[in-house]
Amino acid sequence: QVQLVESGGGLVQPGGSLRLSCAASGRIFSIKDMAWYRQPPGKERELVASITGGGVTNYADSVKGRFTISRDNAKNTVYLQMNSLNPEDTAVYYCNAEIYTPFPRVYWGQGTQVTVSS
């Protein structure tokens, strides 16, 4: 059974940084696109950043220049480096991946809380 496990969330002051990790495990043939979403309190889930198997990235306008998504294909892991955090970045962050086992399916992690507050 495939699982996505996130780590790295927590409480940080405005202007600070955090690095999120999401590792996929289980019977994995390959992983196509990987992404990070977030759900702020009382709002809908939104795409933060995505990365293709070839390393092409895409970012929400609100995080461009501050967040960086990357992946380590050998470790089946995706990362989100978050810099210059502000209170509007407070949310539960979820990773997402299209995984072939060998059949394609989209998987979600359980979420990790990021709180930006002084």
Order of alpha helices (4+ residues) and beta strands (2+ residues): beta-beta-beta-beta-beta-beta-beta-beta-beta-beta-beta
